[in-house]
Amino acid sequence: MTHSVRADVHDDVRVDHPAEPTDRADRLRAFMAGFPTGVGVLTTLDAGNHPWGMTCTSISCVTLSPPTLLVCLRQGSPTLEAVRAGGTFALNLLSGHARSTAELFASGAPDRFARTPWCLPAGAGGPHLAEAAHGVADCKVVRDDVVGDHAVIFGEVLGTAHRSLPDPLLYGLRGYAAWPGQP
């Protein structure tokens, strides 16, 4: 069966399949920019109890039984190495007012934990960014798969803390925004 599409319906759509991987990566980046997503900061502790953390938007719930989520982290990241060494992490879902926290943890600044309030409750998988996050999931690593230049870390959720009225920070079109209708 063949399908025909009127050309005038999709005049603003460019369809191409570049041969070069770098061209495909650039096109995928532009494509995914149109998919807004929540913003998290993954935090953990290394063997010396030094906190590590990084902003991430590649986050997904995998299954509810057992409760499992995934995060994608860049290979070579010191935060990824600390997650692998310690086997636990906390995923802090940022509130709409926490753009500066997202930018701080995306910057790689070595003093980022000195510049934002955090706490480490008993049984936490990593530091909780209580003022910046509307929710936190504490996880233990149950799987670690390398895909290209990233690692897909699967975390079984051991516990959560969240506000009754979340106000998520979003990332899309290469910028941050609060959920519509939130202060």
Secondary structure as UniProt FT lines:
FT   HELIX           7..10
FT   TURN            11..12
FT   HELIX           21..33
FT   STRAND          37..38
FT   STRAND          40..45
FT   TURN            47..48
FT   STRAND          51..56
FT   STRAND          59..64
FT   TURN            65..66
FT   STRAND          67..74
FT   TURN            75..76
FT   HELIX           78..86
FT   STRAND          88..95
FT   TURN            96..97
FT   HELIX           99..107
FT   TURN            110..114
FT   TURN            122..123
FT   TURN            130..132
FT   STRAND          133..147
FT   TURN            148..149
FT   STRAND          150..162
FT   STRAND          168..172
FT   TURN            173..174
FT   STRAND          175..178
FT   TURN            180..181
//
